[in-house]
Amino acid sequence: MRIAVVGQIARDLVLVVPEVPDASGTVPVLERRELLGGKGANTAVGVARLGASAALVGVVGDDEVGRHLVDQLRADGVDTSDVARRGRSALIVDVVCDGHWRYLQDLPDSSLVNEADVNASGLAGADAVVVQLQQPAEAALAAIRRADGLVVLDGVASDEQLASAGVVRADHKEGEELTGRRISSADDAVKAGRELLERGPSLAVLEVKGEANVLVWSSGDAVVPLTEEDVVDTTGGGDAFVAALTFALVRGDHPHDAGRLAVAAAGRAVGHAGGRTDLTGLRG
Ligand SMILES: OC[C@H]1O[C@H](O)[C@H](O)[C@@H]1O
């Protein structure tokens, strides 16, 4: 099984604080961690740790940090032949308070995947392509058009993108933006998911904040409650979720089982610090 991911690669600076400061306020940093991150890279590493072959279409800086990011991806078993090197590397500052993140993003334009990167990549041969929609819309569309396998969209997709996708997955905030609906219960998510299916995909996966993930497909739906893991850091929970969801769907799992594996993976991710989680042994 080969899964390609189109998305961001970054260096994360995690600062754990006791509270978020007001304007002109100061708070101490309780803990500082320099970690490997980026949604695309985290997802690709998750796929590799689940035992599939993972390839990443992304960009790192043409600098020392970029070399380190690529070396670590390779060490984690990710095929980096489609990782471009230019400009400076993206830096994300994760301000973590009570286990929940707020990001400050230093994303130079050069750090975004462009259409030429996608067209030069080998994603066409993959069984599934995960497209993270933080990338420019034209690059995302190029990836969707070039994909031969299952297309999994992660984030707020446009109608044009949805029309050619197999799966769309959105966290709570993205789900509300994507559907224009308030999603505060599983029933809301099922209704929103049904509307999404009319826009193209055959599976919609929406989060109900703090409660569950809801999967909706043409002949059914399933509500998978979140695990009761102690939350250390929510960074990367969604990336582990998408990695496991895609892995399970390509393996041929029923959507409900795929949802269960995805929730278990996200639970493992939020139970530890940083965006790269060891999903080894998590096979459902
Ligand atoms: O999804 C988590 C990732 O998003 C942010 O962009 C950080 O890089 C972090 O690793």
The ligand as an ORCA input file, in Angstrom:
! r2SCAN-3c Opt
* xyz 0 1
  O      -1.180     19.639     12.796
  C      -0.110     19.922     13.651
  C       0.937     20.691     12.931
  O       0.371     21.877     12.432
  C       1.219     22.967     12.606
  O       1.365     23.519     11.371
  C       2.481     22.458     13.308
  O       3.567     22.401     12.461
  C       2.088     21.098     13.815
  O       3.131     20.148     13.794
*
